[in-house]
Each structure stands twice: as structure tokens, then as C-alpha cells.
Amino acid sequence: MTAPHPAPAALPVADAALAADWLGRGRPAVVVVVGQTRGSVPRERGTRMLVALDEVAGTIGGGHLEWQAIAQARERLAAGAPSAWDWPVALGPSLGQCCGGAMTLHFRPLDAATLADWPLDAPRFHLQLYGAGHVGRAIIALLAQIPCRVQWIDERESEFPSGPLPPHIQRVCVEPVEAEVALAPPGSAYLVLTHSHDLDLALTQAILRRDDVGWFGLIGSATKRARFEHRLAERGIPAERIAAMHCPIGWPGISGKEPGVIAVAVVAQLLAAWPHAPG
């Protein structure tokens, strides 16, 4: 059996929210779950992938193993309502994989019972991202593939893409945007990259007045940081909170001003701050 290999960049997170969305829209699909594992395997037990006839969400490790799993699921979907089945598989030369371990894949039709058994995914972080410009859109494209919760905030409706967003990313078009800062859960991350320095400053002040910020990044140069530090100090923001602000943003050593490069550097910085999902 063969199946076209889905491009990794096109794979959103396979989570319970997305599964519920597919089920609610009556979209036939199969849930592929990594069951018992032994030895070296590409993904951990409990990893899930959603397979429809025209789309795949999530990944169980890629390669020929994933191609065959997708092909099996689509073959059953094309034949009608599939029943549950299991596939014990050794990860050896026959699959073109050198892991050397073994795993069982459980195939289950996407229905109410399967959704009820889907554990709630623990997001790595909750992020308020301010700004729907080129850099914001590039960052969102990466976060679409990461288990997190994002409020993407801008007062300009026209700046948001017209297409749908993954369920874990919420588009928020509101004015004034700085009022949203107070609504974020304790320990949230904040990323400010708007079209206006004045708005950046208002958001920065609102964020740094909170005493429960998990991480805060502000786009800009060292010169912008120095200017903001002076103004924030004049407005009574404690020095230790100002010092915790990440500006310029991005993982050290990743340089470049292209939106895609900035996005990679910033998402790497976020993942370093939250290397593992809680729980």
C-alpha cells in the first residue's frame, strides 16, 4: 500500500478540539493511536493522528510507517464506515526505518466514543500575541503545529488571514487591544509586535504591571529597548520586571530580519522557556 506523503508544514496539531470540530461537521475520519511500544520508536505511547480522505492532522513519526498507516485508514474510509482494528508493526528494514523497536497502532473511527476517550491535551503555554502583520502571521504558521493556546490579537480585522485557524488559535479583533492583557491567565506568555511604537509601549506597560508574567517578548532593536526602559521607569515599572523583558526577541545565534527567520527564532525561545507540556 502507498499513500502520498503529507507535507509536515501542512499538519496541524491533532488534538481533541480539532477532532470535535471534524466530528461536528460530520467529516469521516480515522484516529490512529500509538499503543504499546518496545525499544526505540519515533513517537511516544498515546500519540494521535487524524486521517480523513483529503487531510491528515498530526503525525505518528513520519516515514514509510506513517504512509502505510494513512493508506490503511484511507482504504477503510473509502470502503465505507470503518470498524476498529490494530496493527502490530516492527520498525525494521521492511518499513525503511532503522529504529529497531516495535509498536502497535490502534485505528479507531472518529465517533463520540473515540472523542470521549481522547485525553485533554496539556498546552505547553498560553500566549497572547499582539500584531497580525507579516511577523505575526509567520509565527502563527509555526504555532499551528505546536500544542499551545494562543490569543492572536489585533484591532485591524483586515490584517488577519481570511482562512480558518486551528482550534487552539483564537483570533481576537478588539479595540483597545491593551485591555486584553488583564484577561490573560496567570503565568501566560506575551509577545508584542504591533504596527505602532506607541501601542507597543502601552501594551508593554500593561503587561509589566502584572506580577504573574510567564514570559514577555517585544519586537525591536537595542535602541528601542533603551528608549522603552527609560519611559517605563518614569511610569513606575519596577526595574526587575523591565529587566525580564526579552527585547530584541529571538533565540541567540539565529540572525536575520526575514519574517520566517524571526518566527523560527521566537518560537525556539518560547519552547526553551516551556520545554515540556505540564502534567
N, C-alpha and C positions, 0 to 999 in steps of 0.2 A: 504494500500500500504506500502511496505517496501523497503528499499534500504540499501546496505552496507554502514556503516558509514566511510567516508574517514578519514584517519589519519590526524590530524591537521598539523603535521610537513610536510606533503606532499603537503599542499595547498600553491601555490604561490599567490602573490598579484593579484587580479582581477582588472586590470587597462586597460585603453584604448589601450596601446601599446600591451598588450597580446591579447586583443580582435581583434585588427587589424591583428596580426600575425595569429590567428586562422582563421579569415575570409579570409586572403590572401592565406592560404593553403587549403581553401575550406573545413574546418572542421565544420561539422554541430554542432550547439550548441544553447543553450537557455540562455538568460540573465535573471536572477532573480533579481528584483529590489525591495527594501523595499520602499513602498509608504507611504500613510498616516498612522500615528501611534497615539495611545492613551494610556496613562498610562505608566507603566513600560514595556519596550521592550528590547530585547537583543542587537539590533543594531539600529543605527540612520537612519532616512529617507535618501534615496539616496544611501545606501549601495548596492553594486552589487556583484553577484556571477555568474560565468560562469560554465555551466554544459554541458559536452559532454557525449557521451555514455561510455567513458572509463576514464574520468578525470573530476575533479572538481577544479576550481580555485577560491579562496576567500571563504568567509563564511558570512552567514546572522545570525549567532548566535549559530549554533550547535544544538545538541539535536534532539528530535523527529521532531520538526518543520523543521529543515534542511533536515532530512532524507526524510520526506514526500515531501518537495519541490523538492529535487533531483529525487525522484521516479516519481513525476508528469512530470518533464521535460524529463526524460529518456523514460517514457512511450510514450510521444508525439513524441520524436525524433525517437524512434524505429518504430513508425507507419508511418513515412514519414515527409515531411516538415511541421513543426508545425505553427499554427497561434497564434496570441496573445491571452492571457487570464489572468484573475485576480483571486486571491484567498484571500478573506477576512477571517481572522482567529483570534479567541480569544485564548489567551495564558493561558489556564487553564488545569485542570486535564486530559482532553481528549488527550492532547498532551504530558502529563507528564512534564509540565512546570508550574512553580509557579509564573511567572512574574505578572500575573493578568491583563496585558494590552491587547491591540488589535492592529492588523496591517493588512495592505493589501499588498500582494505580487503581483507584476506585472511580468508576464512571457512574454518575447519577443524573437522571433527568432533572432539569430545573423545575421544581414544583414547590408547593407550600411546605411540604415536609422537609425537603432538602434545604430550603431557606431557613426553616426553624432550627435546623441543626448547624447552621453556619455561625461560628463564633463571632462575636463582635470584635472587629479589628482595632487594636490599640494604636492610635496615631502616634507617630514619633514626636510631633509638636503641633501646636496650634499657632498659625501665623496670620497676622494682619498685614497684608501687602498693599501699600498705598501707591497707586500710579499704574495706569493702563497703557503706558507708552511702549516703545519698542523693547526696552529692557524688561519691563514688567511682563510683557507677553512672552518673551523668551524664557523668563523664569517660570512662568505658569506652565509652559510646554514641558519643562523638566519635572515640575512638581506633580503634573498629571500622572506620573508613573511611580510616585512615592506615597506610601501610606501616611497621610498627614491630614490636617484640617486647615483650609485656607479661606479667609475672607479677603476677596480681591476688591479693593475699594477705590472708586474714582467718582467725581461729580459729573464727569463728561460721559454720557451714555454712548456717544458716537465712537469713543475710543475702544470700547470693548469689542471683541470679535463677535460676529453675528451667529456663529455656530454654537452648539451646546457645549457645556463644560462637563468634566467628570463630576459625579455626585459629591465628591469630597471638596470641591472648589466652588465657593459661593460668590456670585457676582453681586456687589453692593454698590448701587448708584445712589448717592445721597449727598445732601449739602446742608450744613457744613460737614466735611468729612472728619474733622478732628473730634467731633462728638462721638465717633465710633470707638475712640481709644478707651473710653471709660467702660465700654461694654465687653471688652475682651476678657476671657477667663484669666485668673491669676496664673503667672508663670508663662504667659504667651510670649511668642517672638513677634517682633515688629520690623518691618522693612519699609523704608520711606524713600521713594524715588519718583516724586511728582514732577510736574512741568514748571513749578514755581518755587523759587527760593523762599519767598515769604510763607507759602503754605508748608514747605519743608520745616521751617523754623517753628511754626505754630504746632505742627504735629510733634516735632521733637520735644518741645516744651511740655505738651500734654503727656507724652509717653514718659519722660523723665520725672514728671511729678508723681508717677506711680512708684510704689516701693516694692512691687512684685513682678518686675520685668524679667522674663527669662533670657531674652537676647534682643538687642536692638542694633540694626544696621541702617546707616544713612548714606545714600549715594553722594559722592562729591570728592573733591581734592583735599589735600592737607591744608590748603589756604582756606577752603570753605569750612573745614573743621575748626581752624583757629578763630575765624570770624564768629562761628556759632558758639564756640566755647565762651568767648567774651560776652556775647549777648545773653547766653543762658545764665552765666554767673551774675550778670547785672539783674536778672529776673529772679534770683534767689534759688536757682537749682543747685543742690549740693555738689561739691566737686567730685565726690566719689561716683556719683551717678553719671556725671559728664564723662568721667574717665572710662566708664564701662561702655560707652558708645563706640560702635565699630564704624569708623569713617576715616579713610576710604574703606569701602567694603570689598570682600573677596578674599579667598584663600591666598596666603602669602606665596609668592612664586608664580602665580598664574597672572600674567600681564596681558593687556590688550583692551581696547575700547569697543570692540565689536559687541553688540548685544548678546550674541550667543556665548562669547567668551566670558563676559561679565556674569551671565546666568550660571555657567558651569562653576565659576569661582565662588559665587554667592551660595549656591546650593551645597557645594562642598563645605563651606563654612557652617551652614546650618546643620548638616549631617555630622560634622565634627562636634557641634555643641550637643546634639542628641544622637549619639551613635547607635542606640538601640531603642526599640519601642518599649514603653513601660509595661510592667507586668511579668 
